[in-house]
């Protein structure tokens, strides 16, 4: 998935361990997190979780990508907490559920 924020196109990747992605860029990073931006590669990493958590995390990281830096975390959290419930209630689902796998039919003998 890709999202355009301002003049920048960001790739969005869902990963099993977002902290591992962060440590590649900053080995000293130890904070608990659900998502992060990698400005060098233009990638937003989202930790694999339930749809609601992933969507809230994407909104949070998009707010950071819009120019609200790490020093504005309180503002980003306030905006996320204000905006996300309305977006979710209106059906915003950026990470569609995968189709259930169907079992192959048994061959008739």
N, C-alpha and C positions, 0 to 999 in steps of 0.2 A: 504494500500500500504506500502511496505517496500523498503528502499534504503540502499545499502551497500556503506559506505564511509570509505575508509581505512579498518581497521579491525573491524569497528563498524557497526552493522545493526540497522538502525533507523526505527521506525514506523512513518508513516506520517498520520496525522489526520486533516481533514478539519472540522473546528468548526465555529459556528456562531459568537463567540466573543473571539478572541485570547487574548485580554487584561484580560478577566476573567481567562483564563488558566495561564497567567503570574502572576496575583495577587495571585493565589494559592501558588506559590513558593515564591513570593516577594510582600507582601502587599503594600510596598511603591512605587512600580513601577507605573509610570503614563504616560510613553511615548506612543505616537500613533504608532502603528505598524500593519503590515499585517501578520507577522509570528514570531515564536520564537522557540528556542530549549529548551527542558527540558532534561538536561543531566542526571538527577537522574532516569528518566523513559526511556530514550533513545527515546524520541518522538519529532518529528518536528510538530508543530502546524501551520496550514495555515488557515487564515480567509477566509470564504466562500465569493467568489466574482466571477468576470467573469474569463473565462479560462486563458486569457492572464495574468491577475494580479496574479492568483494563481500559474501559471507556473513560472513567474518571481520571485515570493516570494519563491517558492521551491528552485530555483537556488540560490538565496541569502542565504537562510538558509543552503543549502548544502555547500556553501563556508565557512560559519561559522563552520559547523560541520567538515570540513576538517582541521581545526586548526586555522583559521583566527578569532581571538577573537573580542570582542566588541570594544577593543581599536584600531582595524584596520578597523573600519566601512567605512572610506573613500576608502580604498583599495577594500573592498568587494563591495561597490557601483560602483566603477570604473569597476571592473571585470564584475559585473552583467550587467552594461550598455554596455560593449563591447561584451560580449558573448551572452546575451539573444537574441538580434535581429537576429543573425546568426542561433541560435538554432530554434527559432520560424519560420524563413524563410525556414528551412529545414524540418519543420513539427513536431517538438518536441511538443507533447501534452500529458503531464503526467497525466492530469485529463480529461479523455474522457467524452464527453457529455452523459448524460443518454439517453436511448432510449425513444422516445416519447411514451407516454401512448396511447394505442388504446382503443377506446370505444368498449365495448362488443356489438356484433351484437344483434339487437332486435330479439326475437324469432318469427318465422313465425307462424301465427295462422291458 
